[in-house]
């Protein structure tokens, strides 16, 4: 294993994280929160010192294979989470390091789960950093590094595979670095567009930036205890709902639209299924909760927002779903597992992967009935490669095994099995809220430190899609 190259990649990523810590300092200067500035300047200095030590000399052997790519990504995410928690601890706004780590991992992984009971008591600096971690983690810090670096194309693909979500990773153009620039350009354009629309809807600039960053990463951190319900504005709710759905779409499709290859975008079976699930789930839940809201429009408004927030793993809320009928809550729980599209900033298992697994099951049933029949699994009218099918099946098996282990580890705590299931579901699928005491009106602050560390691991597993984190701790045989 090329350890020198792994530390060099980590150093490049930590440089970006360190420089981003200067943005909350700017916020502190603007809003006269001078007492918080050192809380970011100290971690900035530590991060940059480590980064420059790692990148002081470029390795002569810059070979990066799959193992190095996966390990460097996993190690970088753990390092930036550990360092990113320091401002909360130094400022004493989250004095317990395990709580601060949980909040930071939740931010970078775009989970949006929180241990805080009163976010409104936090400074603007810390609230900005908390939300900006969503934006950084949404597209991925490594993707940003690839966008600004001129890198060897063969090795960057291994790193893109480690950080990009979904059953398969491809390039938009011949060079991976240029692909990263295109993706980040689209990401920034959508973020700025949402910020502008939220300001038109009456949000102050600070609020709009915070919620646009959270939406872009489909994370869900807000500056209000009751999330988006604070604004009580159908316009703001619809803007956020539409944009989190857009951020849950495979970003490759936006590129196809930009180059006017509309047929490629339209033929995408995963996206059609994704929108179909949203429409169907919204309709069913609207009928289920209609009696609680008194009118079809109010029921539709809240149902659409919560379905969008759940399937994209955004974690925003306009209502307490804990008060909804059990059927509606169960449907939302299923949507958490489905998730958004591959190649998006959303969480969950991804629609494409679920489709492949379902089609594999149907093919096996056909084979039982007609053993001589040859039925290929197809997506977008094309046969899916056997490696992709095997990868989707293996991922599902690993996911469920790790899910069961996490629930078992949480069982030592004082919560019920339903609540443990909910906590693991929300963290492994990077959702942000669950059911029961972990519904949108609650938080995960009641868990002990061990349980929070387990859930931090689950959030990283969900965001990095298992393999990078597993390989980080696996011993490679020579």
N, C-alpha and C positions, 0 to 999 in steps of 0.2 A: 504494500500500500504506500502511495506517495504522500506521506504525512506532511512534508514540507509544502507541497502544493495545497493541501487541505487548509493549513494554517494561513497560507497566502490568500486563499479565497475568503476565509473568515475575516481576515484583516480588511479586505476590500469592502465587505458587507458592513463591518463595524464602523468603518469610516462614514458610511452613509447614515447609519443610525446615530452616530455621534454628532454629525452636522445637523441632523434633524432636531436634536435636542436644543439647538439655538432658536428654533421657532417659538417654543414656549417662553424663552427669555424675551423675545420680541413682544409677545403678548403681555408679559409682565411689565415691560417698560410702558407699553401703550396704556394699560389699565392701572399703572402705579402700584403694582404688587412687588415692590422692590425686595421685600423680605423673603420672597420665594426664589429669587434669581439664583442664589448660591446652590439651591437644591438641584438645579439643572446644570449649572456651570461645573460643579464638582464631578458629577457623572460624565459630563462632556469631556473633561480633562482626562479622566480615567479611561474612557472608551477610546479616545484618540491616541493615548499613550500605548494602549494594547494594540490598536490597529496599526500604528506606525512600526511597532516592534515586530509585528507579524509580516509586514510588507516592506521592511527595510531593504531586504535583498530578494530579488525575484529568483525563484528556483530555476536552476539550469534545466532540470527535467520537469517540464510543464505538462506531462501526460496526465490526463484525467479519464479514467474508465468509469464504468457504472458505479463501482463500489466507492471510489473517491467522490464522485458527484453526489451520491446519496448521503454519504457521511458528512461531507462539508456543509451541505444544506441543513441537515439535522443538528449538527453541532453549532452552526451559526444561529439557528432559531433559539436554541437553548441559551446561548451566550447573550444574545440581544434581549431576551426576556429577563434574564438574571440582572443585566445592567439596567434595562429599562424600568425596573421596579425601584431603583435607588432614589429617584426624585420624590416618590411618594413617601418613602421611609425618612429621608433626610428632612423633608418639609414637615414631617410628623402628621400629615393628613391621612396617611395609612401607616401608623407606627409599627404594626406587626409585619415583618418581612414576608411571611407566608401569605398573608392577605394581599400585600402589595404585589407579590409574584403572581398570585392567582389573577388579580386584576389586569396585570400586564400581559400575561399569557392569553387571557381572554381577549385582550385588545389586539395583539399581534395575530392571533389565530382567527380573528373576526367572529368570535363566539358571542360576546356581549353579555355573558353571565357575570353577575357581580356579587360581591360580598358586602357591599355598602348599603346601609339602610337609609342614608340621607346624602345623596350626591350634591344637593343644593348647598351644602355647607362647605364644599370644596372651593378652592381658588380657581380663577379663570385659567391660570397657567396650567394647573394640574388637569382640569377638565379638558383643556385643549390637547394636552399630551395624551390623555386617556383616549380621546376620539381619534387623534391623528395616528395612533398605533393601528387603528382599524384601516385607515387609508394606506399606510405602509404595508400592512400584512395582506390587504386585499389582493393586489396584483403580485405582491411578493417583493421583498427587498432585493433578492437575487436578480429578479427580472429587471429591476431598476439599474443594478450594477451592470448587467449585460447590455442594457440600453445605452449606457454612457461609455462602456469599455469597447475597445476593438479586440475581440477575442478569437481564438482559434475555434472555428465552427464545429469541429469534431468533438471538442471537449465540452462546449457550451450546451450541446444537445443533451448530454448526460445530466447536467445540472438543471436544465429546463424540465426534463422528465421527472426529476426529484421534487420540483416545486409546483409544477402545473397540475391542476386537478383534472381527473378524468381517466378513462381506461386507455387512452392513447394520446400521444403528443406529437404534433406535426408542426412544420414551419410554414408560415404564410409565404415567405420568399426564400431565396436560396441561402441567405445568411441569417443565423440565429440572432445575432446582435441587432440586425435591421428589423427582424420580426418583433423583438422586444420593444424597439422604438415605436413601431406602429401600434402595438398593443397599449403602451403607456400613453401615446398620443390620444388614442380613443378614450382611455381611462380618464385622462385629465380633462378632455373636452366634455365628457358626460358629467364629471364632477362640477365643472364651472357652470354648465347649463343648469344643473339642479340648484346650485347656489343662487343663480340669478332668479330663477322661478320662485324659490322660497322667499327671496327678498320682495318680489312682486306681491307675494301672498301676505306680506306684513311682518315677516321675520326680520329682526335686526341682523346686521352683517355677521356678527360673532355667532349668533344662533344658527344662521344659515350655513356658515362654513362648517361648524361642528356637525350638524346633521347631514350635510352633504358628504363629509368625510366618512361618517358612520354608514351612510347609505351606500357609498361607493364600495366599501369593504364588506357590505351586507353584514355589518356588525351589530349595531343596535344601541351603542352607548348614547345616552342623551344627557342633557344638563338639568333635567327635571325629574323628580321622583316618579311622577306619573307619565313619563315619556311623552309621546306625541299628543296624548290626551290633554296635556297642559294648554295647548293652543286652541283646542275646540274649534278647529277650522277644517271644514270639508275640503277646501282647496289645497291646504298644506298636506293633509292626509293623502289626497289623491296624487299630488306631485311626488311625494315620498314613495307611495305604493307603486306608481308607474316606474319610477327610477330604480327601485330595488329589483323589480321584475326585469328591467333592462340590464341591470348589472348581473342578473342571474342567467343571462343568455350567453352562449358561447361567443367570445369576442371575435373569433374568426369570421362570423357572419357579418359583423359590422365592416370588416375589411372587404368582404365580397360586395357589400352594398356600396362602399366607397369607390370601388373600381367598376361598379355598375354590372356586376355579375349576379343579377337578381335571381336568376334561376337556381343558382347554387344555394342561395339563402333560403329560397322557398322550398326546395326539395329536402331540406334538412328535417329528417323524421323526428329527431330528438326534440327540436324546438317546437314542432307542431304538437308533439305529445305533452311537452312542458306547459304550453298555453292551454291545451285541452284539459289537463289536470286542474289548472288554476280555475278555469271557467266552471268545470263540473263541481269541484269542491266548494267554490263560492256559492253556487246555486243550492247545493244540498244543505250547507250550513245556514244559509239565509232562511231557508224553510224551517230549519230546526230551531233557530233562535228568534224567529219573528215575534213570538208572543212576549218576549222579554223587552223588546224595544217599541212595541206599539205601532210601528209603521214599517212597510216593506223597505222604504228608502234607507231608514236608519239601520235596519238589519243588514241590508245589502252593503251599506257603507262600512260597517264594522267587520262584516264577514270578509269582504274583499281585502281590506287592509290586513287582517290577521292571517288570511290564507297566503297573501303575498309575503308577509313578514316571516311566516313559518317555512314555506317551501324554499324561500331564498336564504333562509337561516339568518335573516336580518335582526330579528329579536326586538324590533320596535313594538309598541302596543298602543292601542287607543281605548281598550276596554280590558277588564279583568276576565280572561277566559276561564278562570277558576269558577266563575259563577254560571258558566254555560252548561247545558245538558251534557251528560257523560258521552253521548254519541258524538257531539260536536268536538269535545276534547279529544276523544279517541281518534277521530279523523285527522285532527291537527297533529297528533302524535305520529300517525302513519306518514303524514307529509314530511315530518322531520327526517325520517329515514330516506325518503325519496330524494329530497333535496333539489338543487337546480341543475343546470346543464354543465356538462364537461367543458373545461376551458373558460369558466366564469369565475367570479369572486365568491360565489355562493358555496354553501356547505352541503352536508348530506352525502348519501352514497352516489349521487348523480343519476339523472334520468336515463342517460345512455347505458350506464352499467345495469340499472334495474331492467331496462328493456332487453338487454342481451341475456340476462339471467332468466327472465320470463320466456323469451323465445327459445332458450336452451331447454327449459322445462317442457315447452310445447313440442319441440323436436323429439325429445325423449319419449313423450307419450305416443307420438306418431310412429316412432321406431318400435315400441312395444306392440302396437296394433299391426304394423307392416314392417317386419324386420328387414326386408329387402329394399324398402323405400330409402331414397337418398334425399334428405331435406337440408339444404344449406341455410344457415342463419344469415339474414340480410338486414342491412341498415342503409337507408337511402337508395334502395334498389340494388345494392352491391353486396356480394358475399363478405361477411366479416372474417378476418384472418383468424386461424385457430389459436394463435398466441393471444389475441385480444379476448377471445371467448374464454380461454383457460384463465387468463389474468383476471377477468371479471368474476368468474366462479371462485377462484382462489381468494380474491379480495373479500368476497362476501363471507367465506368460511372463516378467514382470519378475523374479520370485523366482529362476527358473532362470538368467536372464542374470546377475544379481548374484551368484548362487551360483557360476557358472562363473568370473566375474571374480575373486572372492575366492580361489578355489582356485588360480587362476593367480598372483595376487599372493603367496600363501603358498609357491609353488613355489620361490622363491629360497632358502628355509630348507633345513635339512639333512634334513628328514623325508621319508618316502615319500609317494607320491601317495595311498595309502589313509589315512594319518594326516592329511594335509592335508584330504582329503574329510571325514574324521571330525570334525576341528576346526571346519570351516566349518558342517557339519551341526549340530553341537551348539550352536554360537553363533547361527546364523540361526534355528534353531527353539527357542532359549532352553531347551535341555535341561539341560546341566551336565556330562554325561559322554558319551564316545563309545566307540570301540573301540581296540584296540591299546594304546599307551602312554597314550592318553587315556581309558582305561576307568575305572570307579569307583575303582580302586586307584591310578590315576596322577593327573597334573595337567598344566596347560598352561604350567608355569613354564619349560620348556626353550626356548620360542619367543623370538625376538628382539623388540626394542621395536617395530619396524615391523609385524611380524606381529600383535603384541598390539593395536596401534592399528587394524589392519584388522579384527580380530575384535571389537573394541569397536564399530566401525561396524556390523558384522554383527549384533551383539546388539541395537543400537538399531533397525536395520532390521527385525529380527524382532519386537521388542516394539511398535514404532509402525506395523508393517505397511507399510513401504516409503515410502508417499507423503509423509508429513510431512517425513521427512528429505531426500527428493529435492527437494521444493519449497523447502526451506530454502536450498538451494544453487542453485536455478533463478532466473534473472533474468526478472522479469516485464516484458513489453513494454508500454509506455504506449499 
